[in-house]
Amino acid sequence: MKIFAELAEAVEAGNPGEAIAKTKEAIEMDIAPNDILNKGLVAGMDIIAEKWARNEVFIPEVLVAALALNQSVELLKPLLLEADVKPIGKVVIGTAKGDLHDIGKNLVKLMLTAAGFEVVDLGTDVSNDAFVAAIKEHDADLLMVSALLTTTMTYQRLIVDAVRESGLRESVKVMVGGAPVTQSFADDIGADGYAVDAVAAAKLAKEFVLAS
């Protein structure tokens, strides 16, 4: 359908005005909100993700595409709720205790929202107990913990241990990231996944949810 291609193109181009206009047009055409979201908006974001993987675009292009998608989704939210469309999964995200950095975390949150997740953002300097409590409260599918300092990486290990001790380890996937974090470190602390950037984080999160 032409409108889906136009929606995808507007998101890919990072044009929020056009994306919103086409979303309104699709709503007026009585197209199912879930189709507007997945066949139009998310399809455009998927194109950007593929280009990112091929190093054809950079963070600014990814960011404006995600913003275009998320602004359009705001129009769809009431219709999605009315149609009882569920998010593809729930994520609890935050920066480890002692760390006040949030730019990377915020970009991951943006990409997760664009991918269709419900995201619970605990902010920065988050304790182990707060992470565990949020997983329980929101029945989260994934926990994502960021650390931008080598001194706060150690808390990622403690958080994985705390989730295990709480009895929740089998029900939630744990992902870690941040500038000093590596795949080797993630494996060593017992995390389920590691992502080098926000696009990779959203892609891996979707893979985890779809595989469950």
C-alpha positions in Angstrom: 0.0 0.0 0.0 1.4 3.4 -1.0 0.8 5.0 2.4 3.0 2.5 4.1 5.9 3.2 1.7 5.4 7.0 2.3 5.4 6.5 6.1 8.5 4.4 5.9 10.2 7.0 3.7 9.3 9.8 6.1 10.9 8.0 9.0 13.9 6.9 7.0 14.5 10.6 6.0 14.1 11.8 9.6 11.2 14.1 8.6 8.9 14.3 11.6 6.5 16.7 9.9 6.0 14.4 7.0 5.8 11.4 9.2 3.1 13.0 11.3 1.1 14.2 8.3 1.2 10.7 6.7 0.2 9.1 10.0 -2.8 11.4 10.2 -3.6 10.5 6.6 -3.4 6.8 7.4 -5.7 7.2 10.4 -8.2 9.0 8.3 -8.1 6.1 5.9 -9.2 3.8 8.7 -6.1 1.7 8.5 -5.5 -0.5 11.5 -3.2 1.4 13.9 -1.0 -1.7 14.3 -0.5 -1.8 10.5 0.3 1.9 10.5 2.9 1.3 13.1 4.5 -1.9 11.9 4.1 -1.8 8.1 4.8 2.0 7.9 6.7 3.6 10.7 8.7 0.6 12.1 9.5 -0.5 8.5 11.2 2.8 8.0 13.2 2.4 11.2 14.2 -1.0 10.1 15.7 0.4 6.9 17.8 2.9 9.0 19.0 0.1 11.2 20.1 -1.9 8.2 21.9 1.1 6.8 23.6 1.6 10.2 24.8 -2.0 10.2 26.4 -1.3 6.8 27.9 2.0 8.0 25.9 4.0 5.5 24.4 6.3 8.2 25.6 7.6 11.5 24.1 8.5 14.9 22.6 11.8 13.9 20.6 10.1 11.1 19.5 7.3 13.4 18.5 9.8 16.0 16.3 12.0 13.8 14.6 8.9 12.3 13.8 7.6 15.8 12.4 11.0 16.8 10.2 11.1 13.6 8.9 7.6 14.5 8.3 8.4 18.1 6.4 11.7 17.4 4.1 9.8 15.0 3.6 7.0 17.6 2.2 9.6 20.0 -0.7 10.1 17.6 -1.3 6.4 17.4 -1.1 5.6 21.1 -4.8 6.2 21.9 -5.8 4.0 18.9 -3.3 1.3 19.8 -4.7 1.3 23.4 -8.2 1.2 22.1 -7.3 -1.8 19.8 -5.5 -3.4 22.8 -2.2 -3.6 20.9 0.5 -4.8 23.3 4.1 -3.7 23.3 6.5 -6.4 22.0 8.1 -6.5 25.4 8.9 -4.6 28.6 12.4 -3.3 29.4 13.8 -1.9 32.6 16.8 0.4 31.9 19.1 2.4 34.0 22.7 3.5 34.6 24.6 1.6 37.3 25.1 2.9 40.8 27.7 5.6 41.1 27.4 6.6 37.4 25.6 9.8 36.4 26.0 9.4 32.6 22.8 9.1 30.6 23.3 10.1 27.0 23.9 6.6 25.8 21.1 5.2 27.9 18.7 7.8 26.6 19.6 6.9 23.0 19.0 3.2 23.7 15.7 4.0 25.3 14.7 6.0 22.2 15.6 3.1 19.9 13.8 0.6 22.1 10.6 2.7 22.1 10.9 3.0 18.3 11.2 -0.8 18.1 7.9 -1.3 20.0 9.0 -1.9 23.5 7.5 -0.4 26.7 10.5 1.1 28.5 10.8 1.8 32.2 13.7 4.2 32.7 15.1 4.3 36.2 17.6 7.1 35.4 21.1 7.2 36.7 22.9 6.0 39.8 20.5 3.1 40.2 21.0 0.6 43.1 20.8 -3.1 42.8 17.6 -3.2 44.9 15.9 -0.6 42.7 16.6 -2.7 39.6 15.3 -5.8 41.2 12.2 -4.0 42.5 11.4 -2.6 39.0 11.7 -6.0 37.4 9.2 -7.4 39.8 6.8 -4.4 39.6 6.7 -4.2 35.9 7.1 -8.0 35.1 10.0 -7.0 32.8 11.3 -9.2 30.0 14.6 -7.5 29.8 17.0 -5.5 32.1 19.5 -3.2 30.5 22.3 -1.7 32.6 24.6 1.0 31.4 28.0 1.9 32.8 30.2 4.6 31.3 33.1 4.4 33.9 35.5 1.5 34.6 34.8 2.1 38.3 31.1 1.5 37.9 31.4 -1.6 35.6 31.8 -3.7 38.7 28.2 -2.8 39.7 27.0 -4.5 36.5 28.3 -7.8 37.9 26.7 -7.1 41.3 23.4 -6.3 39.6 23.4 -9.7 37.7 24.2 -11.4 41.0 21.3 -9.5 42.7 18.8 -10.5 40.0 20.0 -14.2 40.4 19.6 -14.0 44.2 16.1 -12.6 43.9 15.0 -15.7 42.0 14.2 -13.6 38.8 17.2 -14.7 36.7 15.3 -17.3 34.7 12.5 -14.9 33.8 14.5 -11.8 32.6 17.3 -11.3 30.1 20.1 -9.0 31.3 21.9 -6.8 28.8 24.9 -4.6 29.6 26.6 -1.8 27.7 28.7 1.4 27.9 32.0 2.7 26.7 34.3 0.5 28.7 32.1 -2.6 28.5 33.0 -5.5 26.2 31.5 -8.8 25.1 34.1 -10.6 27.1 33.2 -8.7 30.2 29.5 -9.4 29.6 30.2 -13.1 29.3 32.4 -13.0 32.4 29.7 -11.5 34.7 26.9 -13.8 33.4 24.9 -11.3 31.3 22.8 -12.6 28.5 23.9 -9.9 26.0 26.1 -7.0 25.2 25.5 -4.3 22.6 28.1 -1.8 21.2 25.6 0.9 20.4 21.9 1.8 20.6 20.9 0.2 17.3 22.6 -3.1 18.2 20.9 -3.0 21.6 17.4 -2.6 20.2 18.1 -5.4 17.6 19.4 -7.8 20.2 16.4 -7.0 22.5 14.0 -7.9 19.7 15.8 -11.1 19.1 15.6 -12.1 22.7 11.8 -11.4 22.9 11.0 -13.1 19.6 13.0 -16.1 20.7 11.1 -16.5 24.0 
